[in-house]
Amino acid sequence: MTATLIDGVAVSRATREGLAARVAALKAAGVTPGLAVIIVGDNPASRVYVRNKVKACGELGMHSALIEYPESVPAAELLARVQALNADPGIHGILVQLPLPAHLDGAAVLEAIDPAKDVDGFHAVNMGALATGLPGFWPCTPAGVMVMLDHYRVPLQGAEAVVVGRSNIVGKPQALMLLARDATVTICTSKTRDLAAHTRRADVLVVATGRPRMVDGSMIKPGAVVMDVGINRLPDGKLCGDVDFDSARQVAGMITPVPGGVGPMTITMLLANTVLSAERAHKAGRKP
């Protein structure tokens, strides 16, 4: 068996086509979805991510505001800017690029964002909404995984789903999203005993640990759907996921490659959350 590849680039493209139509409808009504991106310091990887986000906004006809601060920015100044963006009706989404310098309390900065503009989905209000089934914004990467599963018509109701990793960014929200779709969900951590015994039960396996190739083909149920969220750079400069792709694809039924799998969906879902925020603001009559 050789697994079917789950093409994140193609799913992202299809999703953005739908978003473009929604952006056009909003603009016809006098509303241009706006995303503010704040970056602190000169982290090269962060600058690449931010540049890609700003570019993606432009490609969809959205407005983006890039706000740059030196690494030494005082917390009070950064928090004041977040509050100003909260009050700006032309901005529908606010994103603070992580990581932040050590002197800044990242949690406090994220919690200062208006939950109605928290398009990253990290605010406690939005995480609580996800846990209780209320409307909110879902964290982008696990939301992208769900869109990919739906695009490939992967049945989730009653499925055994195993999530390896428990971060607030991926693992925990991913488990909640799968649970909301009536999957039977197991969360595994670095302390899990006999990890392979759990992963071999999974009809749907999501791996998000940040450890290169930690899950191999021997740990996968034949025919399982494997969603590899990890992206790691090896000493030779090549990229790989948290799953050993070569061995896993010989066992799995479907699998995401790295790169070209889950990664492209993260920015797409950020755009989707921003468009949704603009639609909600327009419906509520908040004028830019």
Backbone bond lengths (Angstrom), bond angles and torsions (degrees), N, CA, C in turn:
res aa  C-N    CA-C-N  psi(-1)  N-CA   C-N-CA  omega(-1)  CA-C   N-CA-C  phi
1 M - - - 1.462 - - 1.518 110.11 -
2 T 1.318 116.45 135.44 1.458 121.46 170.92 1.518 107.52 -121.91
3 A 1.305 115.81 125.79 1.463 120.65 -172.09 1.520 112.38 -65.36
4 T 1.335 115.14 148.46 1.465 121.88 169.32 1.517 108.78 -70.88
5 L 1.331 117.59 133.23 1.455 120.75 178.68 1.530 110.33 -80.47
6 I 1.310 115.85 131.93 1.457 121.76 174.05 1.525 106.65 -90.37
7 D 1.312 116.25 110.27 1.461 123.03 -170.22 1.531 110.74 -88.89
8 G 1.326 115.81 98.75 1.462 120.07 -178.93 1.510 112.96 -66.97
9 V 1.321 117.51 -30.40 1.466 120.69 178.82 1.521 109.75 -64.93
10 A 1.331 116.42 -44.72 1.466 120.13 -179.36 1.524 111.57 -67.52
11 V 1.332 117.29 -41.14 1.470 119.87 179.21 1.523 110.12 -66.18
12 S 1.322 116.53 -40.11 1.461 120.62 177.49 1.515 111.01 -61.16
13 R 1.322 116.76 -43.90 1.464 120.91 -179.69 1.532 110.81 -62.14
14 A 1.318 116.41 -44.72 1.466 120.09 179.73 1.523 111.24 -64.18
15 T 1.327 116.33 -39.83 1.468 120.51 179.67 1.525 110.69 -65.72
16 R 1.325 116.53 -41.15 1.464 119.98 -179.40 1.525 111.45 -68.05
17 E 1.320 117.96 -30.61 1.460 119.60 176.04 1.527 110.44 -62.25
18 G 1.330 116.02 -41.31 1.458 119.67 175.89 1.519 112.14 -65.50
19 L 1.330 116.86 -38.42 1.459 121.04 178.55 1.528 111.19 -65.97
20 A 1.332 116.51 -37.68 1.464 120.12 -179.50 1.523 110.91 -60.13
21 A 1.330 116.88 -38.84 1.463 120.55 178.48 1.527 110.75 -65.86
22 R 1.335 116.89 -38.46 1.476 120.58 179.04 1.526 110.87 -69.71
23 V 1.338 116.86 -37.61 1.465 120.16 176.76 1.529 110.08 -63.53
24 A 1.323 116.08 -43.02 1.470 119.98 179.45 1.524 111.13 -61.35
25 A 1.319 117.07 -39.68 1.467 120.60 178.84 1.524 111.01 -65.68
26 L 1.329 116.17 -40.35 1.466 119.85 178.07 1.530 110.93 -64.96
27 K 1.323 116.09 -43.65 1.465 119.64 -178.82 1.529 110.88 -65.46
28 A 1.330 116.75 -34.22 1.464 119.92 176.05 1.519 111.09 -64.54
29 A 1.343 116.27 -25.84 1.458 121.24 177.95 1.523 112.04 -92.50
30 G 1.340 116.85 6.49 1.461 120.97 176.97 1.507 115.19 89.29
31 V 1.334 117.37 16.14 1.463 121.25 -178.30 1.530 109.07 -121.72
32 T 1.320 116.96 123.94 1.459 121.90 173.58 1.524 108.46 -108.10
33 P 1.329 118.08 114.45 1.465 119.64 179.26 1.523 110.65 -56.02
34 G 1.332 116.41 132.48 1.456 120.94 -176.37 1.516 112.49 -124.42
35 L 1.324 115.63 132.96 1.464 122.21 178.81 1.523 109.37 -120.65
36 A 1.324 116.45 127.25 1.463 121.91 174.31 1.525 108.63 -102.57
37 V 1.323 115.98 128.29 1.460 121.70 179.53 1.522 108.36 -117.83
38 I 1.321 116.21 121.90 1.459 122.10 179.83 1.525 109.10 -106.06
39 I 1.313 116.61 128.52 1.458 121.08 176.00 1.522 108.84 -126.97
40 V 1.319 115.92 135.15 1.463 122.40 -179.31 1.523 108.72 -117.81
41 G 1.331 116.54 125.95 1.452 120.33 178.65 1.509 112.20 88.56
42 D 1.322 115.78 -167.22 1.465 121.25 -171.98 1.518 111.86 -128.97
43 N 1.337 116.81 41.13 1.456 121.07 177.42 1.528 108.97 -67.24
44 P 1.347 118.36 119.07 1.476 120.07 -174.91 1.523 113.54 -59.13
45 A 1.336 117.17 -42.43 1.462 120.05 179.91 1.523 110.70 -64.07
46 S 1.338 116.64 -41.34 1.462 120.27 179.03 1.522 110.86 -62.55
47 R 1.315 116.58 -38.46 1.473 120.07 -179.41 1.535 110.72 -65.64
48 V 1.324 116.46 -36.94 1.471 119.49 176.67 1.526 110.01 -64.44
49 Y 1.329 116.94 -46.01 1.465 120.50 -179.95 1.522 110.80 -60.63
50 V 1.323 116.20 -44.53 1.463 120.41 -178.18 1.521 110.74 -65.16
51 R 1.327 116.29 -43.33 1.465 119.98 178.99 1.531 110.74 -59.39
52 N 1.320 116.69 -40.64 1.460 120.16 179.59 1.526 111.80 -66.90
53 K 1.314 117.02 -35.91 1.464 120.68 179.27 1.524 111.01 -68.13
54 V 1.317 116.17 -43.96 1.462 120.71 179.35 1.535 110.03 -64.34
55 K 1.319 116.30 -42.23 1.465 120.75 178.58 1.518 110.97 -61.53
56 A 1.328 116.81 -43.16 1.467 121.10 -178.79 1.527 111.10 -63.22
57 C 1.318 116.99 -37.98 1.469 120.33 176.75 1.526 110.32 -60.37
58 G 1.312 116.05 -47.19 1.461 120.16 -179.24 1.512 112.70 -61.26
59 E 1.328 116.47 -37.77 1.458 120.33 -179.30 1.518 112.57 -66.12
60 L 1.338 116.35 -26.16 1.467 119.99 179.04 1.528 112.44 -94.09
61 G 1.327 116.85 -0.83 1.457 119.60 -178.07 1.508 113.82 81.50
62 M 1.321 116.45 18.36 1.462 121.66 178.03 1.527 110.29 -90.50
63 H 1.326 114.96 162.53 1.460 121.45 175.76 1.522 109.05 -93.55
64 S 1.326 117.07 137.11 1.457 120.19 175.13 1.518 109.38 -130.59
65 A 1.319 115.54 143.60 1.458 122.37 176.75 1.521 107.97 -122.76
66 L 1.321 116.71 113.54 1.457 121.75 178.70 1.518 108.64 -94.34
67 I 1.331 116.48 120.91 1.455 122.46 -176.67 1.524 107.92 -118.12
68 E 1.323 116.00 116.25 1.454 121.38 -174.27 1.528 110.88 -112.38
69 Y 1.323 115.34 136.25 1.461 121.69 177.12 1.527 109.62 -127.95
70 P 1.334 116.64 149.04 1.471 118.96 172.71 1.518 110.06 -69.61
71 E 1.313 115.51 160.85 1.466 119.93 -177.57 1.529 112.14 -59.45
72 S 1.319 117.12 -25.18 1.468 121.11 -176.40 1.520 113.96 -86.24
73 V 1.318 119.68 7.53 1.460 121.49 -175.37 1.532 110.31 -56.12
74 P 1.326 117.94 133.17 1.472 120.13 176.46 1.526 110.93 -67.24
75 A 1.319 116.41 146.77 1.459 121.23 -179.50 1.520 111.18 -57.89
76 A 1.342 116.41 -40.01 1.466 119.88 -177.35 1.531 111.15 -62.09
77 E 1.331 116.89 -37.86 1.460 120.10 179.60 1.530 111.43 -67.65
78 L 1.302 115.59 -42.09 1.465 119.57 179.31 1.527 110.66 -65.02
79 L 1.320 116.82 -44.87 1.460 120.61 -179.28 1.527 111.52 -65.25
80 A 1.329 116.74 -35.11 1.463 119.99 177.55 1.520 110.97 -64.84
81 R 1.338 116.34 -37.83 1.463 119.24 178.79 1.528 111.02 -67.75
82 V 1.315 116.65 -38.47 1.468 119.86 176.69 1.528 110.30 -61.09
83 Q 1.324 116.31 -43.29 1.466 119.59 179.57 1.525 111.12 -63.65
84 A 1.322 117.08 -37.85 1.468 120.24 178.32 1.532 110.57 -65.03
85 L 1.315 116.66 -39.27 1.467 120.33 177.77 1.523 111.11 -68.42
86 N 1.328 116.34 -35.00 1.466 120.01 175.56 1.529 110.92 -56.60
87 A 1.328 115.54 -36.72 1.467 121.32 -175.31 1.531 112.99 -88.45
88 D 1.326 117.82 -6.38 1.466 121.83 -176.24 1.526 110.22 -85.67
89 P 1.332 119.14 111.58 1.474 120.54 -177.31 1.520 113.98 -68.77
90 G 1.332 117.39 -14.02 1.457 120.52 178.17 1.520 113.45 -84.88
91 I 1.335 116.23 -6.86 1.460 121.92 178.07 1.531 108.22 -110.06
92 H 1.319 115.55 122.61 1.466 120.80 -177.35 1.523 112.60 -106.33
93 G 1.321 116.51 -17.01 1.453 120.68 178.00 1.507 110.88 -139.51
94 I 1.330 116.21 140.34 1.463 122.11 178.23 1.520 108.00 -125.17
95 L 1.318 115.10 127.80 1.454 121.00 179.94 1.524 108.79 -127.72
96 V 1.305 116.79 127.59 1.461 122.21 173.29 1.524 106.90 -106.23
97 Q 1.325 116.38 115.92 1.465 120.52 -176.30 1.529 110.08 -69.83
98 L 1.300 115.77 126.95 1.458 122.14 177.73 1.527 109.33 -101.06
99 P 1.342 119.16 154.18 1.463 126.27 3.43 1.529 112.14 -81.95
100 L 1.343 115.01 158.73 1.455 121.64 174.61 1.529 109.22 -98.28
101 P 1.341 117.83 157.97 1.464 120.47 176.21 1.533 111.38 -57.20
102 A 1.319 115.50 156.90 1.471 121.19 -171.74 1.527 113.20 -61.07
103 H 1.351 118.14 -28.48 1.466 118.54 -176.24 1.529 112.66 -78.19
104 L 1.329 116.91 -5.59 1.463 120.74 179.61 1.527 110.07 -104.09
105 D 1.315 115.32 136.49 1.462 121.48 178.08 1.528 108.10 -84.29
106 G 1.338 115.68 99.90 1.453 120.23 -176.07 1.513 113.16 -57.65
107 A 1.328 116.92 -40.39 1.467 120.75 -179.21 1.527 110.70 -63.28
108 A 1.339 115.77 -42.11 1.462 119.57 -179.75 1.527 111.58 -65.29
109 V 1.327 116.29 -37.75 1.467 119.90 178.88 1.524 110.37 -66.24
110 L 1.320 116.98 -44.84 1.461 120.07 -179.91 1.520 111.76 -65.09
111 E 1.326 116.87 -37.68 1.462 120.34 -179.62 1.531 112.23 -72.69
112 A 1.352 116.66 -16.52 1.468 119.92 177.67 1.521 112.03 -76.47
113 I 1.339 117.00 -17.41 1.468 120.55 179.94 1.525 109.55 -72.36
114 D 1.322 116.42 135.26 1.456 121.27 174.44 1.532 108.51 -56.73
115 P 1.337 119.03 124.17 1.467 119.79 179.91 1.526 113.65 -54.31
116 A 1.329 117.22 -27.62 1.467 121.03 178.92 1.527 112.11 -72.94
117 K 1.351 117.02 -12.01 1.468 121.47 177.37 1.526 111.86 -118.95
118 D 1.314 116.45 8.45 1.470 122.25 -178.05 1.523 109.34 -82.29
119 V 1.337 116.01 75.37 1.465 120.36 -174.12 1.527 113.04 -76.05
120 D 1.325 117.85 -8.48 1.470 120.74 170.78 1.525 110.67 -77.91
121 G 1.341 116.67 -22.39 1.454 120.89 179.27 1.509 114.66 76.53
122 F 1.340 117.59 22.69 1.462 120.71 -176.16 1.523 114.20 -96.54
123 H 1.333 118.21 -13.67 1.461 120.96 -178.57 1.526 110.11 -63.37
124 A 1.320 116.28 145.56 1.467 120.65 -178.61 1.528 111.75 -58.64
125 V 1.326 116.85 -32.49 1.466 119.77 178.12 1.526 110.66 -64.17
126 N 1.321 117.01 -43.89 1.460 119.70 179.32 1.526 112.33 -71.67
127 M 1.318 117.33 -35.78 1.460 119.33 175.47 1.529 110.29 -65.40
128 G 1.328 115.95 -37.58 1.458 119.81 176.65 1.518 112.01 -66.50
129 A 1.334 115.77 -38.50 1.460 120.13 177.36 1.527 110.74 -62.60
130 L 1.324 116.43 -40.96 1.459 120.33 177.73 1.528 110.65 -62.45
131 A 1.331 116.15 -42.87 1.468 120.34 -177.43 1.521 112.10 -67.36
132 T 1.326 117.11 -29.87 1.468 120.71 -175.27 1.520 113.67 -105.35
133 G 1.337 117.04 0.87 1.458 120.07 176.86 1.509 115.19 79.81
134 L 1.328 117.20 22.74 1.458 121.42 178.93 1.532 110.31 -97.09
135 P 1.338 117.82 160.70 1.469 119.63 178.53 1.521 111.53 -63.55
136 G 1.304 116.49 141.67 1.464 122.26 178.66 1.510 108.64 -175.78
137 F 1.313 115.96 -159.84 1.461 121.39 175.13 1.519 108.83 -113.36
138 W 1.326 115.71 130.84 1.454 120.62 179.63 1.523 110.22 -91.06
139 P 1.337 118.19 142.70 1.462 120.55 174.62 1.533 110.74 -52.68
140 C 1.316 115.12 139.60 1.471 120.40 -164.57 1.521 115.08 -67.45
141 T 1.325 117.77 -43.18 1.463 118.53 -175.65 1.528 111.95 -66.47
142 P 1.333 120.05 -51.74 1.463 117.78 177.82 1.524 113.26 -64.97
143 A 1.334 117.34 -31.48 1.467 119.38 174.88 1.520 110.38 -62.79
144 G 1.330 116.34 -38.71 1.455 120.37 176.76 1.513 112.24 -63.78
145 V 1.332 117.05 -38.29 1.464 120.62 176.44 1.525 110.08 -59.27
146 M 1.333 116.69 -42.42 1.459 119.93 -179.33 1.530 111.43 -64.70
147 V 1.321 116.71 -40.18 1.468 119.96 178.13 1.534 110.11 -62.64
148 M 1.319 116.63 -40.49 1.463 120.52 179.29 1.529 111.38 -65.54
149 L 1.325 116.78 -42.20 1.462 120.14 178.10 1.527 110.43 -61.48
150 D 1.327 116.00 -41.32 1.462 119.54 179.15 1.531 111.16 -67.79
151 H 1.324 116.07 -40.50 1.468 120.04 -179.25 1.532 110.74 -59.51
152 Y 1.317 116.06 -37.62 1.465 120.69 -179.97 1.534 112.21 -93.47
153 R 1.331 116.30 9.61 1.467 123.44 174.35 1.527 112.45 55.04
154 V 1.302 114.91 45.24 1.462 120.43 177.32 1.528 108.27 -79.14
155 P 1.319 118.94 120.88 1.472 120.23 -179.94 1.529 110.81 -70.40
156 L 1.326 116.17 129.23 1.460 121.15 -177.41 1.521 113.27 -110.48
157 Q 1.315 116.98 -28.25 1.462 119.56 -177.55 1.525 110.44 -62.59
158 G 1.333 115.72 119.90 1.455 120.99 179.92 1.517 114.94 79.35
159 A 1.326 117.68 -3.85 1.464 120.29 -178.83 1.519 111.40 -72.15
160 E 1.319 115.52 149.59 1.465 120.99 171.56 1.522 107.69 -81.81
161 A 1.319 116.46 113.20 1.463 121.36 -179.62 1.527 108.86 -114.84
162 V 1.323 116.07 130.02 1.462 121.26 178.37 1.524 108.21 -120.78
163 V 1.334 115.55 127.64 1.457 122.63 177.63 1.525 107.69 -111.09
164 V 1.315 116.70 120.92 1.461 121.05 178.58 1.526 107.25 -101.24
165 G 1.328 116.14 109.33 1.464 122.53 -174.90 1.513 109.53 122.57
166 R 1.322 116.46 142.61 1.470 120.29 -175.41 1.527 112.92 -131.44
167 S 1.317 117.36 28.01 1.466 119.46 -179.40 1.530 110.21 -67.45
168 N 1.337 114.91 157.80 1.462 119.99 175.53 1.520 111.83 -70.00
169 I 1.342 116.40 -21.06 1.460 120.86 -176.42 1.526 111.48 -82.35
170 V 1.342 116.70 -37.43 1.472 119.42 -176.87 1.529 112.20 -126.87
171 G 1.314 117.45 -63.07 1.464 120.80 -167.64 1.516 115.15 -56.24
172 K 1.334 117.35 -55.28 1.468 119.72 -177.57 1.521 112.25 -63.67
173 P 1.355 118.77 -51.45 1.468 117.15 179.02 1.525 112.90 -63.65
174 Q 1.337 118.00 -33.20 1.464 119.65 178.27 1.525 110.50 -61.25
175 A 1.323 116.22 -44.31 1.458 120.33 179.45 1.526 110.89 -61.29
176 L 1.328 116.83 -41.04 1.469 120.56 -179.98 1.535 110.88 -66.18
177 M 1.321 117.23 -39.43 1.461 120.32 179.62 1.525 111.27 -65.48
178 L 1.320 116.61 -41.19 1.457 120.30 177.99 1.530 110.67 -67.68
179 L 1.313 116.21 -39.12 1.471 120.95 177.77 1.527 110.85 -61.97
180 A 1.339 115.93 -39.06 1.462 120.35 179.45 1.524 112.12 -64.91
181 R 1.328 116.50 -20.84 1.468 121.39 178.33 1.535 111.58 -98.22
182 D 1.315 115.62 17.98 1.468 122.43 173.93 1.521 113.99 69.21
183 A 1.320 117.38 24.92 1.463 120.08 169.74 1.527 108.96 -80.02
184 T 1.318 115.65 157.88 1.463 121.39 172.54 1.519 106.36 -94.83
185 V 1.336 116.95 113.89 1.463 121.20 -164.02 1.528 111.85 -110.82
186 T 1.315 115.52 133.08 1.464 123.10 171.50 1.523 108.06 -119.07
187 I 1.338 117.39 133.59 1.460 122.43 175.02 1.526 108.43 -107.87
188 C 1.324 115.98 126.42 1.464 121.32 178.10 1.525 109.62 -109.35
189 T 1.311 116.34 146.92 1.459 122.86 -178.45 1.525 109.72 -126.76
190 S 1.316 114.81 -178.50 1.473 119.57 178.06 1.529 111.44 -65.83
191 K 1.311 117.62 -16.38 1.472 121.92 -179.93 1.526 112.79 -98.59
192 T 1.321 117.16 1.13 1.465 120.18 -179.06 1.526 110.87 -63.24
193 R 1.322 116.20 132.22 1.458 120.85 176.64 1.534 109.14 -82.67
194 D 1.289 115.86 133.71 1.468 123.42 178.45 1.529 110.29 51.98
195 L 1.327 114.77 65.82 1.466 121.42 -179.32 1.521 111.40 -53.37
196 A 1.312 117.78 -41.87 1.457 121.38 -176.06 1.527 112.16 -61.35
197 A 1.334 117.19 -31.72 1.461 119.80 178.90 1.526 110.74 -63.10
198 H 1.318 116.41 -32.32 1.474 120.43 178.14 1.524 110.81 -79.91
199 T 1.322 116.74 -46.61 1.467 118.71 -175.57 1.527 112.14 -65.51
200 R 1.338 116.95 -28.98 1.471 119.65 -179.55 1.527 112.28 -72.51
201 R 1.324 117.47 -13.13 1.471 120.89 176.63 1.521 112.43 -87.43
202 A 1.310 117.28 -12.00 1.463 121.32 -167.96 1.519 112.81 -76.97
203 D 1.334 115.64 126.50 1.462 120.73 165.54 1.525 109.31 -76.83
204 V 1.341 115.20 -35.24 1.462 122.58 176.21 1.527 107.14 -126.45
205 L 1.319 116.52 121.13 1.463 121.78 -177.72 1.527 109.17 -118.92
206 V 1.332 116.03 120.79 1.463 121.73 177.37 1.525 107.62 -113.41
207 V 1.332 116.46 124.08 1.468 120.68 -175.89 1.522 108.76 -117.81
208 A 1.336 116.11 120.24 1.466 121.53 -178.28 1.520 108.57 -144.50
209 T 1.326 115.93 79.50 1.460 120.50 -174.33 1.524 113.62 -120.69
210 G 1.338 117.88 -22.08 1.448 120.38 -174.65 1.522 113.09 76.39
211 R 1.321 116.65 19.35 1.468 121.67 178.33 1.526 108.63 -117.36
212 P 1.322 117.87 115.19 1.466 121.09 -173.51 1.527 113.15 -56.98
213 R 1.325 115.16 128.57 1.469 123.31 170.34 1.527 114.04 51.82
214 M 1.322 117.10 35.64 1.468 119.24 -177.15 1.530 112.70 -74.76
215 V 1.341 117.38 -22.58 1.465 121.58 177.79 1.520 107.82 -108.77
216 D 1.337 116.72 122.32 1.467 119.37 179.46 1.522 110.52 -115.23
217 G 1.323 115.57 -179.37 1.453 120.97 -174.26 1.511 114.32 -59.37
218 S 1.335 117.35 -30.08 1.464 120.36 -179.54 1.520 112.56 -68.25
219 M 1.340 116.81 -14.23 1.467 121.83 -177.24 1.532 112.25 -101.40
220 I 1.321 117.17 8.91 1.460 121.24 -172.57 1.521 110.63 -117.54
221 K 1.322 115.97 136.97 1.466 122.34 176.15 1.526 109.78 -70.22
222 P 1.317 118.53 132.35 1.462 119.43 177.67 1.527 112.21 -54.05
223 G 1.336 115.98 128.05 1.456 121.02 179.33 1.514 115.09 87.67
224 A 1.327 118.35 -0.63 1.471 121.35 -177.53 1.529 111.42 -68.02
225 V 1.316 114.51 157.94 1.459 121.96 173.17 1.520 107.43 -95.84
226 V 1.327 117.41 121.21 1.466 121.99 -174.57 1.521 109.55 -114.31
227 M 1.325 116.20 119.13 1.465 123.23 178.73 1.523 107.90 -109.13
228 D 1.319 116.28 107.92 1.463 122.68 -176.68 1.527 108.69 -96.57
229 V 1.332 116.06 106.58 1.461 121.31 -176.70 1.525 111.68 -86.78
230 G 1.313 117.75 -17.67 1.460 121.26 -174.41 1.513 113.34 -72.78
231 I 1.324 114.94 150.64 1.464 120.73 169.59 1.526 107.22 -143.24
232 N 1.311 115.11 116.58 1.460 122.11 -173.58 1.523 109.45 -128.71
233 R 1.329 116.01 142.21 1.460 120.09 176.43 1.528 108.96 -101.16
234 L 1.325 115.53 122.28 1.453 121.84 -178.43 1.529 110.59 -81.27
235 P 1.330 117.83 165.65 1.473 120.48 -179.83 1.521 113.77 -55.73
236 D 1.339 117.52 -28.53 1.464 119.41 179.61 1.528 112.76 -84.67
237 G 1.348 115.69 3.93 1.453 120.55 177.25 1.509 114.92 91.88
238 K 1.338 117.63 -9.22 1.454 120.90 -179.99 1.532 110.64 -77.10
239 L 1.342 114.87 154.15 1.455 120.76 177.49 1.516 110.36 -96.65
240 C 1.321 115.59 144.68 1.461 119.97 173.40 1.522 108.57 -147.56
241 G 1.307 115.64 165.25 1.454 120.53 179.54 1.510 112.31 -95.50
242 D 1.331 114.88 -167.47 1.457 121.43 175.71 1.529 111.08 -84.59
243 V 1.333 115.39 -7.96 1.464 122.04 177.99 1.519 108.65 -109.58
244 D 1.323 116.65 138.98 1.469 121.33 174.29 1.521 107.27 -75.01
245 F 1.320 115.36 97.06 1.465 121.66 -169.47 1.523 112.54 -59.16
246 D 1.328 117.73 -44.59 1.462 120.82 -173.45 1.525 112.17 -61.58
247 S 1.316 116.84 -42.53 1.473 118.76 179.55 1.524 111.32 -79.90
248 A 1.332 117.36 -34.87 1.466 120.83 -177.02 1.525 112.08 -67.76
249 R 1.319 116.97 -36.48 1.468 119.23 -175.80 1.526 111.92 -70.30
250 Q 1.336 117.17 -15.40 1.459 120.47 176.64 1.524 112.42 -81.18
251 V 1.336 116.60 -10.03 1.466 121.53 -176.32 1.526 111.39 -117.57
252 A 1.317 116.44 -41.79 1.468 121.33 -174.49 1.517 111.52 -68.04
253 G 1.344 115.24 159.24 1.453 120.86 172.94 1.512 111.73 -85.89
254 M 1.346 115.09 -38.38 1.462 122.40 175.82 1.524 107.76 -140.58
255 I 1.336 116.57 149.39 1.463 119.73 -179.24 1.526 110.01 -155.03
256 T 1.330 115.38 146.86 1.467 120.33 174.30 1.526 109.80 -90.35
257 P 1.331 117.90 134.94 1.459 120.27 174.28 1.529 110.47 -81.03
258 V 1.310 115.44 165.42 1.471 122.14 171.66 1.519 107.39 -134.29
259 P 1.342 117.95 118.92 1.473 127.45 -1.16 1.535 111.43 -79.27
260 G 1.340 115.72 178.18 1.449 121.41 175.91 1.511 114.92 95.72
261 G 1.338 117.11 6.81 1.451 120.71 179.63 1.516 111.80 -105.00
262 V 1.330 115.29 -106.57 1.465 120.30 -176.83 1.530 111.45 -69.16
263 G 1.322 117.74 -33.64 1.462 121.69 -173.83 1.512 115.69 -48.48
264 P 1.331 119.89 -50.84 1.463 120.03 -177.54 1.526 114.33 -60.32
265 M 1.341 116.60 -20.61 1.467 119.65 -176.40 1.521 112.85 -79.44
266 T 1.322 117.91 -20.46 1.467 119.41 -174.56 1.528 111.38 -63.98
267 I 1.336 117.30 -50.31 1.460 119.93 178.74 1.526 110.30 -66.91
268 T 1.316 116.99 -36.57 1.464 120.15 178.96 1.523 111.00 -59.36
269 M 1.322 117.37 -41.39 1.461 119.85 -179.84 1.526 111.74 -73.36
270 L 1.332 116.97 -27.94 1.461 119.95 172.13 1.531 109.89 -62.42
271 L 1.321 116.16 -44.64 1.465 120.48 176.55 1.530 110.29 -62.04
272 A 1.332 116.06 -42.16 1.466 120.12 -179.24 1.525 111.11 -61.32
273 N 1.333 116.76 -42.11 1.464 119.93 178.90 1.526 111.15 -65.34
274 T 1.331 117.24 -37.77 1.468 120.84 179.62 1.527 110.67 -66.70
275 V 1.319 116.48 -42.16 1.470 120.02 177.37 1.525 110.08 -63.61
276 L 1.321 116.81 -42.56 1.467 120.41 178.03 1.527 110.79 -61.13
277 S 1.323 116.90 -41.55 1.460 120.72 178.33 1.523 110.64 -61.28
278 A 1.335 116.65 -42.60 1.466 120.64 178.70 1.523 110.86 -64.32
279 E 1.317 116.60 -39.49 1.472 120.04 178.17 1.523 111.03 -64.27
280 R 1.318 116.88 -40.92 1.467 120.35 178.76 1.523 110.89 -65.45
281 A 1.341 116.08 -41.99 1.460 119.79 179.61 1.524 110.57 -63.97
282 H 1.332 117.12 -41.21 1.467 121.33 179.58 1.532 110.26 -64.70
283 K 1.326 116.01 -42.95 1.464 119.98 179.40 1.523 110.92 -63.30
284 A 1.331 115.92 -34.86 1.470 119.82 -179.36 1.527 111.91 -81.08
285 G 1.341 116.97 -4.43 1.460 120.57 177.33 1.508 115.15 81.73
286 R 1.369 116.21 18.73 1.467 118.93 177.96 1.515 108.88 -83.82
287 K 1.323 117.37 114.24 1.461 122.51 -173.94 1.521 111.74 -92.31
288 P 1.348 117.42 139.38 1.468 120.77 176.76 1.519 110.44 -73.16
